Amino acid sequence: MGYSKEQRAVEIDRLLRKRITDGTWPPGHVFHWPQLMEEFELKPWEACSILGPVLKQMRTDGIIESRPYVGVRVTGDGKRWSPPVEFSDRPYDEYIEIVLRKRLNDGRNGKGIYKPGAQFAPLSALSEEFGVSAATIRKATDPLKRQGILILVHNRIYISENLAKFSTEAILTPSGRRKPGKMMLYAFGELHTLAEWANDPRCKVGYKLLYTRYVSGWILEEAMSTPRVFSTAHPPKP
């Protein structure tokens, strides 16, 4: 018979505390949620209900401490804990998006917990992990949804089954903060560059407007299928 959520949480709590007390994890040792989820075979949607309470209690007890930019570490080394220099001036959502993209690219290559077609971590679990609001997590994941790397189905987020078709560059580089270029973008169940989508018969607008809509945050399918609205005071030229 399988363990209940409460039993699994108790066992994880016991093991983590033992590692700290016996020195396996010395003061200052940094660890991350995905590492623990993989080790204890926790699904992304189980992280908040099983792993979250364990780490929260350990933080309350002063055994571990967390930083939104960095992760979780064992307390007691006395050293200042700051984000890497390259991320120190970035908003939280930008940094979190970069972290998630790295994890998704690992999943594309058969590593980690974020596998193609699998359910993605709920916003509540990511919010707990990074120590930020759900709104910040939503801002971090929205570009991945627009790109088609994450798919929303019945209020649940899934990793695209076509993850392997995305290039490493397309996955790793924040899409809303660069030119689309030759990046493969997902819409209507297909992957094409923005220029190719502009020439697709389903696209109702020209490339320039499609580009403007995409980089400003429109979902690609909506950017393509929404006709351009002209002002009656300035009708289009014949």
HUTA-V832043 format. One record per residue. N is the residue number from 1. SS is DSSP state (2 for helix, 1 for strand, 0 for the rest). PSI is psi in radians with two decimals (NA if undefined). NEAR is the number of other C-alpha atoms within 10 Angstrom. Layout:
BEGIN
N;SS;PSI;NEAR + N;SS;PSI;NEAR
END
This chain:
BEGIN
1;0;2.38;3 + 2;0;2.80;6 + 3;0;2.61;9 + 4;0;2.95;10 + 5;2;-0.71;13 + 6;2;-0.71;11 + 7;2;-0.71;12 + 8;2;-0.70;16 + 9;2;-0.74;18 + 10;2;-0.75;14 + 11;2;-0.73;14 + 12;2;-0.75;18 + 13;2;-0.77;18 + 14;2;-0.79;12 + 15;2;-0.73;10 + 16;2;-0.74;16 + 17;2;-0.64;15 + 18;2;-0.72;13 + 19;2;-0.61;12 + 20;2;-0.77;17 + 21;2;-0.55;12 + 22;0;0.04;9 + 23;0;0.02;10 + 24;0;-0.69;11 + 25;0;1.72;17 + 26;0;2.94;16 + 27;0;2.33;18 + 28;0;-0.14;17 + 29;0;2.22;15 + 30;1;2.35;16 + 31;1;2.90;15 + 32;0;2.72;14 + 33;2;-0.91;20 + 34;2;-0.62;19 + 35;2;-0.81;12 + 36;2;-0.66;15 + 37;2;-0.69;18 + 38;2;-0.76;14 + 39;2;-0.77;10 + 40;0;0.18;13 + 41;0;0.85;12 + 42;0;2.31;16 + 43;0;2.70;17 + 44;2;-0.67;20 + 45;2;-0.15;16 + 46;2;-0.25;16 + 47;2;-0.76;22 + 48;2;-0.67;20 + 49;2;-0.39;14 + 50;2;-0.98;21 + 51;2;-0.69;24 + 52;2;-0.93;18 + 53;2;-0.59;15 + 54;2;-0.88;18 + 55;2;-0.60;23 + 56;2;-0.77;16 + 57;2;-0.65;13 + 58;2;-0.59;16 + 59;2;-0.75;17 + 60;2;-0.64;10 + 61;0;-0.08;10 + 62;0;0.23;12 + 63;0;-0.62;17 + 64;1;2.87;22 + 65;1;2.68;20 + 66;1;2.70;21 + 67;1;2.33;15 + 68;0;-0.63;17 + 69;0;-0.41;22 + 70;0;-0.86;18 + 71;1;-2.43;16 + 72;1;2.47;21 + 73;1;2.78;22 + 74;1;2.33;20 + 75;0;2.83;19 + 76;0;-0.01;14 + 77;0;-0.18;12 + 78;0;0.00;8 + 79;0;2.58;9 + 80;0;2.42;5 + 81;0;1.92;14 + 82;0;2.77;12 + 83;0;2.77;13 + 84;0;2.58;10 + 85;2;-0.69;8 + 86;2;-0.24;8 + 87;2;-0.01;15 + 88;0;-0.46;12 + 89;0;0.21;10 + 90;0;2.52;12 + 91;0;2.68;11 + 92;2;-0.77;19 + 93;2;-0.62;19 + 94;2;-0.78;17 + 95;2;-0.78;20 + 96;2;-0.68;23 + 97;2;-0.73;23 + 98;2;-0.75;18 + 99;2;-0.81;14 + 100;2;-0.67;18 + 101;2;-0.70;22 + 102;2;-0.75;16 + 103;2;-0.70;20 + 104;2;-0.64;26 + 105;2;-0.62;23 + 106;2;-0.73;17 + 107;2;-0.67;18 + 108;2;-0.58;24 + 109;0;0.26;14 + 110;0;0.31;13 + 111;0;2.77;12 + 112;0;-2.84;16 + 113;0;-0.22;22 + 114;0;1.48;24 + 115;0;2.60;22 + 116;0;2.33;21 + 117;0;-0.19;14 + 118;0;2.77;15 + 119;1;2.39;20 + 120;0;2.82;23 + 121;0;2.36;21 + 122;0;2.68;19 + 123;2;-0.61;20 + 124;2;-0.66;17 + 125;2;-0.75;21 + 126;2;-0.63;24 + 127;2;-0.75;19 + 128;2;-0.74;20 + 129;2;-0.82;23 + 130;2;-0.12;21 + 131;0;0.60;17 + 132;0;3.05;18 + 133;0;2.83;14 + 134;2;-0.55;16 + 135;2;-0.66;12 + 136;2;-0.71;20 + 137;2;-0.69;23 + 138;2;-0.72;16 + 139;2;-0.58;15 + 140;2;-0.55;22 + 141;2;-0.33;22 + 142;2;-0.75;16 + 143;2;-0.58;21 + 144;2;-0.57;20 + 145;2;-0.78;20 + 146;2;-0.58;21 + 147;2;-0.31;24 + 148;0;0.10;25 + 149;0;-0.65;24 + 150;1;2.45;24 + 151;1;2.28;20 + 152;1;2.11;14 + 153;1;2.00;9 + 154;0;0.86;6 + 155;0;0.22;8 + 156;1;2.56;13 + 157;1;2.28;18 + 158;1;2.68;21 + 159;1;2.36;24 + 160;0;2.36;23 + 161;0;-0.35;15 + 162;0;0.42;16 + 163;2;-0.63;21 + 164;2;-0.36;16 + 165;2;-0.29;14 + 166;0;2.45;21 + 167;0;2.80;13 + 168;2;-0.72;18 + 169;2;-0.74;13 + 170;2;-0.63;20 + 171;2;-0.74;25 + 172;2;-0.47;18 + 173;0;2.16;15 + 174;0;2.05;20 + 175;2;-0.60;20 + 176;2;-0.03;16 + 177;2;0.49;11 + 178;0;2.99;9 + 179;0;2.42;13 + 180;0;-0.64;18 + 181;0;-2.27;11 + 182;0;0.29;13 + 183;0;2.39;21 + 184;0;2.15;22 + 185;1;2.51;21 + 186;1;2.26;25 + 187;1;2.58;17 + 188;0;0.55;9 + 189;0;0.23;7 + 190;1;2.85;12 + 191;1;2.13;18 + 192;1;2.86;15 + 193;0;2.87;14 + 194;2;-0.67;22 + 195;2;-0.69;17 + 196;2;-0.68;14 + 197;2;-0.62;23 + 198;2;-0.49;20 + 199;0;0.00;13 + 200;0;2.41;12 + 201;0;-0.34;10 + 202;0;-0.18;12 + 203;0;2.15;20 + 204;0;0.01;18 + 205;0;2.90;18 + 206;0;2.98;15 + 207;2;-0.75;17 + 208;2;-0.81;11 + 209;2;-0.67;14 + 210;2;-0.76;25 + 211;2;-0.83;21 + 212;2;-0.77;12 + 213;2;-0.76;16 + 214;2;-0.87;23 + 215;2;-0.32;17 + 216;0;-0.03;11 + 217;0;0.04;14 + 218;0;2.54;16 + 219;0;2.35;19 + 220;2;-0.76;24 + 221;2;-0.71;16 + 222;2;-0.67;15 + 223;2;-0.59;20 + 224;2;-0.72;26 + 225;2;-0.19;14 + 226;0;1.98;12 + 227;0;2.68;12 + 228;0;2.37;13 + 229;0;2.10;8 + 230;0;2.51;9 + 231;0;2.46;8 + 232;2;-0.41;7 + 233;2;-0.40;6 + 234;2;1.30;7 + 235;0;2.75;9 + 236;0;2.62;9 + 237;0;2.52;4 + 238;0;NA;3
END
